[in-house]
Amino acid sequence: MENKNSGNRSWSIQNGIPGFDVSKLPRCTATAKSTGKKCRRAAKKGRNFCGIHAGLYRPGQKKGTQATLKHGYYTHQALQERREARAAMNSLNAVLETINRDLQSTKNLQTQGLFKYEHL
């Protein structure tokens, strides 16, 4: 890029194709909450906001890349395994509760003398 006349703001690319006046582009209408100043970036074509304030750019790595995986705690496979383990624990707890109730009723019957258990 070569600036021919710094006061005019028009420019030309290296191969001589004339550019356009960048200062006349529509500007983003977003304002900062902290300072109250307007964003000075150029608005996207047909929009009132720049790409950042329109939500077109996402920070960080693209989804699905290996770089986004830190520890694997929230992968679909890990979540499914934890759901299955939780379901198995709940069913085991239900079985243990029934066994505990049966033992309590047996002890109550033994103390009342209604149930006798004989060893062979």
C-alpha positions as CSV (number, residue, x, y, z in Angstrom):
1,M,0.0,0.0,0.0
2,E,1.3,3.3,-1.0
3,N,-0.1,6.6,0.3
4,K,0.1,9.3,-2.4
5,N,-1.5,12.2,-0.6
6,S,-1.8,12.0,3.2
7,G,-4.4,14.8,3.3
8,N,-6.8,13.2,0.8
9,R,-7.1,9.7,2.5
10,S,-7.3,8.0,-0.8
11,W,-4.7,5.3,-1.5
12,S,-3.6,2.9,-4.2
13,I,-2.4,-0.6,-4.1
14,Q,1.1,-1.4,-5.3
15,N,0.1,-2.3,-8.8
16,G,-1.6,1.1,-9.3
17,I,-5.2,0.2,-8.8
18,P,-6.9,3.2,-7.2
19,G,-8.4,2.7,-3.7
20,F,-11.3,4.4,-2.0
21,D,-11.7,6.9,0.8
22,V,-11.8,4.7,4.0
23,S,-13.0,7.5,6.2
24,K,-16.4,7.5,4.4
25,L,-17.3,3.9,5.2
26,P,-20.2,3.5,7.6
27,R,-19.1,3.0,11.2
28,C,-20.1,0.5,13.8
29,T,-22.9,1.9,16.1
30,A,-21.9,-0.1,19.2
31,T,-20.9,1.8,22.3
32,A,-18.7,0.6,25.1
33,K,-20.4,0.2,28.5
34,S,-17.4,1.2,30.4
35,T,-16.4,4.4,28.5
36,G,-19.5,5.2,26.5
37,K,-17.4,5.7,23.4
38,K,-18.5,4.4,20.0
39,C,-16.6,1.7,18.2
40,R,-14.6,3.2,15.4
41,R,-14.4,0.1,13.2
42,A,-16.0,-0.1,9.8
43,A,-19.5,-1.7,9.8
44,K,-20.1,-4.8,7.8
45,K,-21.9,-4.3,4.4
46,G,-25.6,-4.0,5.0
47,R,-25.3,-4.0,8.8
48,N,-24.9,-1.5,11.6
49,F,-22.2,-3.3,13.4
50,C,-18.6,-4.4,12.8
51,G,-17.8,-8.1,12.7
52,I,-16.8,-8.2,16.4
53,H,-20.0,-6.6,17.6
54,A,-22.2,-8.5,15.1
55,G,-20.9,-11.8,16.7
56,L,-19.2,-13.0,13.5
57,Y,-15.8,-13.7,15.1
58,R,-15.4,-16.3,17.8
59,P,-12.3,-16.1,20.0
60,G,-10.2,-19.2,20.6
61,Q,-9.7,-22.4,18.7
62,K,-12.2,-23.8,16.4
63,K,-14.6,-26.4,17.9
64,G,-13.6,-30.0,17.5
65,T,-9.8,-29.4,17.4
66,Q,-7.5,-31.3,19.7
67,A,-6.3,-28.0,21.2
68,T,-9.7,-27.3,22.8
69,L,-9.5,-30.6,24.7
70,K,-7.8,-30.0,28.0
71,H,-8.7,-32.8,30.3
72,G,-11.7,-34.6,28.6
73,Y,-14.0,-34.2,31.6
74,Y,-16.8,-32.8,29.4
75,T,-16.5,-34.9,26.3
76,H,-19.6,-36.8,25.2
77,Q,-18.1,-40.1,26.1
78,A,-17.1,-39.0,29.6
79,L,-20.6,-37.5,30.3
80,Q,-22.3,-40.7,29.1
81,E,-20.0,-42.9,31.3
82,R,-20.8,-40.7,34.3
83,R,-24.6,-40.9,33.6
84,E,-24.3,-44.8,33.3
85,A,-22.3,-45.0,36.6
86,R,-24.8,-42.7,38.3
87,A,-27.7,-44.9,37.2
88,A,-25.9,-48.1,38.3
89,M,-25.2,-46.5,41.7
90,N,-28.9,-45.4,42.1
91,S,-30.1,-49.0,41.3
92,L,-27.5,-50.5,43.8
93,N,-28.7,-48.0,46.5
94,A,-32.3,-49.1,45.9
95,V,-31.3,-52.8,46.3
96,L,-29.4,-52.0,49.4
97,E,-32.3,-50.1,50.9
98,T,-34.6,-53.1,50.3
99,I,-32.1,-55.5,51.9
100,N,-31.7,-53.1,54.8
101,R,-35.5,-53.0,55.3
102,D,-35.7,-56.8,55.1
103,L,-33.0,-57.1,57.8
104,Q,-34.7,-54.6,60.0
105,S,-38.0,-56.5,59.7
106,T,-36.3,-59.8,60.4
107,K,-34.6,-58.4,63.5
108,N,-38.0,-57.0,64.7
109,L,-39.6,-60.4,64.2
110,Q,-36.7,-62.1,66.1
111,T,-37.0,-59.8,69.1
112,Q,-40.7,-60.5,69.2
113,G,-40.0,-64.3,69.0
114,L,-42.0,-64.7,65.8
115,F,-39.0,-65.6,63.6
116,K,-36.5,-68.4,64.4
117,Y,-33.4,-69.0,62.5
118,E,-31.7,-72.3,63.1
119,H,-28.1,-73.2,62.0
120,L,-27.6,-76.6,60.4
